Amino acid sequence: MRKVLTLAAAAALAWGQLGAAQAMDLSVAIGQTGDSTMTYRLGAQFDFKRSWFASDVGRLTGYWDAGYTYWEGDLTASNHSVSFSPVFVYEFAGERFKPYIEAGIGVAAFSSTELEDNDLATSFQFEDRLGVGVRFAGQEIGIRALHYSNAGIKQPNQGVENYTLHYRMSF
């Protein structure tokens, strides 16, 4: 738990530094793991404010994502995690609607190393994500697949997948 609080404090400081420099977006997500555990996530995003490879087809851009996830347990106690990740987004061109695909690899800290039947072995996990969605009028809706694993730092390294539907609003 101490590691989670330390990571949460570091994320809060990073949010403050990033938030002072640029606008913050907020997101909510609801999902389910492969073991049927429901997840609820609150997140804050800070756009890179840069783009690369712009063309008539689209552009590459991205954002920093910081989040808190509640993992509703039914076989074992509930779990909590905080995460921080850079996410790269390829946004397709469009006037009102802009479809996108995204990918990112970041870090997460869990309050417990057990989640349903999975033994995560460490509170520290890597967070990998792939997603698709559409942006419109300062908003975004999409789906994502997230995988959490400790990359073999300690055994067993069972990991967990989380599939979510998310909504993001720009301010």
C-alpha positions as CSV (number, residue, x, y, z in Angstrom):
1,M,0.0,0.0,0.0
2,R,2.9,2.3,0.8
3,K,4.1,1.9,-2.8
4,V,0.7,2.8,-4.2
5,L,0.6,6.0,-2.0
6,T,4.1,7.0,-3.1
7,L,3.2,6.5,-6.8
8,A,-0.1,8.4,-6.3
9,A,1.8,11.3,-4.7
10,A,4.3,11.4,-7.6
11,A,1.5,11.3,-10.1
12,A,-0.3,14.2,-8.3
13,L,2.9,16.2,-8.5
14,A,3.3,15.4,-12.2
15,W,-0.3,16.4,-12.8
16,G,0.2,19.7,-11.1
17,Q,3.3,20.4,-13.3
18,L,1.7,19.3,-16.5
19,G,-1.6,21.0,-15.7
20,A,0.1,24.4,-15.2
21,A,1.5,24.2,-18.7
22,Q,-1.5,23.0,-20.6
23,A,-5.2,22.1,-20.4
24,M,-6.3,18.8,-18.8
25,D,-8.9,16.5,-20.2
26,L,-10.9,14.1,-18.0
27,S,-12.1,10.6,-18.8
28,V,-14.2,7.9,-17.3
29,A,-14.2,4.2,-18.3
30,I,-16.0,1.1,-17.4
31,G,-14.7,-2.4,-18.2
32,Q,-14.3,-6.0,-17.5
33,T,-11.4,-8.3,-17.2
34,G,-11.0,-11.8,-18.7
35,D,-12.1,-13.2,-15.3
36,S,-15.3,-11.0,-15.3
37,T,-14.1,-8.5,-12.7
38,M,-15.7,-5.1,-13.3
39,T,-13.4,-2.1,-13.5
40,Y,-14.1,1.6,-13.1
41,R,-11.5,4.2,-14.1
42,L,-11.1,7.9,-13.7
43,G,-8.3,9.5,-15.7
44,A,-6.7,12.8,-16.6
45,Q,-5.0,13.4,-19.9
46,F,-2.5,16.0,-21.1
47,D,-2.0,16.3,-24.9
48,F,1.6,16.3,-26.3
49,K,0.6,19.5,-28.2
50,R,2.7,18.2,-31.1
51,S,2.0,16.2,-34.2
52,W,4.2,14.3,-36.6
53,F,3.7,12.9,-40.1
54,A,0.7,15.1,-40.9
55,S,-0.9,14.3,-44.3
56,D,-4.2,14.3,-46.0
57,V,-4.9,10.9,-44.3
58,G,-4.2,12.0,-40.7
59,R,-1.5,12.7,-38.2
60,L,0.5,11.1,-35.3
61,T,0.0,12.8,-31.9
62,G,-0.4,11.7,-28.3
63,Y,-1.0,12.4,-24.7
64,W,0.1,11.6,-21.2
65,D,-2.5,9.6,-19.3
66,A,-2.8,9.3,-15.5
67,G,-5.5,7.2,-14.0
68,Y,-7.0,5.5,-11.0
69,T,-8.8,2.2,-11.4
70,Y,-11.1,0.4,-9.0
71,W,-11.1,-3.4,-9.6
72,E,-14.4,-4.8,-8.1
73,G,-13.5,-8.2,-6.6
74,D,-15.9,-11.1,-6.1
75,L,-13.6,-14.0,-5.3
76,T,-11.0,-11.9,-3.4
77,A,-11.0,-8.4,-2.0
78,S,-11.3,-5.5,-4.3
79,N,-8.2,-3.9,-5.7
80,H,-7.1,-0.4,-6.6
81,S,-4.4,0.8,-9.0
82,V,-2.9,4.1,-10.2
83,S,-1.2,4.3,-13.6
84,F,0.8,6.7,-15.7
85,S,1.5,6.3,-19.4
86,P,2.5,8.1,-22.6
87,V,0.0,7.2,-25.4
88,F,0.6,7.6,-29.1
89,V,-2.4,8.3,-31.3
90,Y,-2.9,8.2,-35.0
91,E,-5.8,10.5,-35.7
92,F,-7.4,10.1,-39.1
93,A,-8.4,13.3,-41.0
94,G,-12.0,14.5,-40.7
95,E,-14.0,17.6,-40.2
96,R,-16.5,16.7,-37.5
97,F,-15.5,13.2,-36.7
98,K,-11.9,12.0,-36.4
99,P,-11.4,8.2,-36.0
100,Y,-8.2,7.2,-34.2
101,I,-6.1,4.3,-33.1
102,E,-3.8,4.4,-30.1
103,A,-1.1,2.5,-28.3
104,G,0.9,3.0,-25.2
105,I,3.1,1.4,-22.6
106,G,3.3,2.8,-19.1
107,V,3.5,1.8,-15.4
108,A,0.9,1.0,-12.8
109,A,0.9,0.2,-9.0
110,F,-1.7,-2.1,-7.5
111,S,-2.8,-2.1,-3.8
112,S,-2.7,-5.9,-3.8
113,T,-0.8,-8.5,-5.8
114,E,-3.9,-10.7,-6.0
115,L,-6.7,-10.0,-8.5
116,E,-9.4,-12.8,-8.8
117,D,-7.5,-16.0,-9.6
118,N,-4.4,-14.1,-10.8
119,D,-1.2,-13.7,-8.8
120,L,0.4,-10.6,-10.1
121,A,3.5,-11.3,-7.9
122,T,4.4,-7.5,-7.6
123,S,2.4,-4.4,-7.0
124,F,4.5,-2.7,-9.8
125,Q,3.1,-3.6,-13.2
126,F,3.6,-2.4,-16.8
127,E,0.4,-1.2,-18.5
128,D,0.2,-1.9,-22.3
129,R,-2.8,-0.6,-24.2
130,L,-4.4,-0.7,-27.7
131,G,-7.5,1.3,-28.5
132,V,-9.8,2.7,-31.2
133,G,-12.4,5.4,-31.1
134,V,-13.7,8.6,-32.5
135,R,-13.1,12.3,-31.5
136,F,-15.8,14.9,-32.1
137,A,-16.6,18.4,-30.7
138,G,-14.1,18.3,-27.9
139,Q,-15.1,14.8,-26.8
140,E,-14.0,11.2,-27.5
141,I,-15.5,7.8,-27.2
142,G,-13.7,4.5,-27.7
143,I,-12.8,1.0,-26.6
144,R,-9.5,-0.2,-25.3
145,A,-7.7,-3.4,-24.3
146,L,-5.2,-3.0,-21.5
147,H,-2.7,-5.6,-20.3
148,Y,-1.0,-5.5,-16.9
149,S,2.1,-7.6,-16.3
150,N,5.4,-7.3,-14.3
151,A,7.4,-8.4,-17.4
152,G,8.9,-11.3,-15.5
153,I,10.5,-9.2,-12.7
154,K,9.1,-11.8,-10.3
155,Q,7.3,-15.1,-10.7
156,P,4.5,-15.9,-11.2
157,N,3.8,-13.3,-13.8
158,Q,0.2,-14.1,-14.6
159,G,-0.9,-10.6,-15.5
160,V,-4.5,-9.5,-16.3
161,E,-6.3,-8.0,-19.3
162,N,-9.0,-5.3,-19.0
163,Y,-11.4,-4.4,-21.8
164,T,-13.0,-1.0,-21.4
165,L,-15.4,1.5,-23.0
166,H,-14.2,5.1,-22.3
167,Y,-15.5,8.7,-22.6
168,R,-13.2,11.7,-22.6
169,M,-14.0,15.4,-22.5
170,S,-11.7,18.3,-23.3
171,F,-11.8,21.5,-21.2
